[in-house]
Amino acid sequence: MTIDFNKSGGLVPVVVQDEKTLEVLMLGYMNEEAYQKTSSEGKVTFFSRSKNRLWTKGEESGNFLHVVEIKEDCDQDALLIRVNPEGPTCHNGTRSCFDTHYNQNFIFELEKIIDQRYNHPLEDSYVNKLRTKGINKIAQKVGEEGVETVIAALNETEHDFINEASDLIFHLLVLMREKNVSLSSIAKNLEERNSGK
């Protein structure tokens, strides 16, 4: 990677994006030293213009940004860093410094929540109850919700259809977690199919 730090006085803008939800979390700046530290340690480090020093995001709060991938832009004077955030990104306690809503990105957050329920089961959690019944029961629920979604689409209100479609997607996400298949792998498969047409 060849970043042109000299083009804008030694600093390049850095857009930080959640690897799972694709939400833009924050904007910061890096000099070459911050970039090298980020690359070697795997935690995003900026050059703080207000503190006039290197600053690792989370050094005080513990809310580190763990690097998944670093991409440079076409002019080699800006960076996109995809991360796994550890806690809220903004110092105000919100997920993003832009305080955006999940909207369609919530499905990615839901995938994370289901994964957390698998990794750290809560006794009263519905996900945990499904998980303990095994793949046959989970697959059966997907089938039931699929039929109910079709019935709602043909015979019920839009509100009913939205509720049934939501149930279907939720149970499909649980089944995908049971099979260790991620949303990103489904998206990649769909993208590959689309490029072939």
Salt bridges, closest charged atoms under 4 A:
ASP18 OD2 - LYS112 NZ 3.68
GLU19 OE2 - ARG82 NH2 3.55
GLU23 OE2 - ARG95 NH2 3.14
GLU41 OE2 - LYS37 NZ 3.06
GLU59 OE2 - ARG53 NH2 3.00
GLU69 OE2 - LYS71 NZ 3.70
GLU69 OE1 - ARG82 NH1 2.59
ASP77 OD2 - LYS7 NZ 3.40
GLU86 OE1 - HIS66 NE2 2.57
GLU109 OE1 - LYS112 NZ 3.64
ASP115 OD1 - ARG177 NE 2.62
GLU144 OE1 - LYS141 NZ 3.73
GLU145 OE2 - LYS141 NZ 3.49
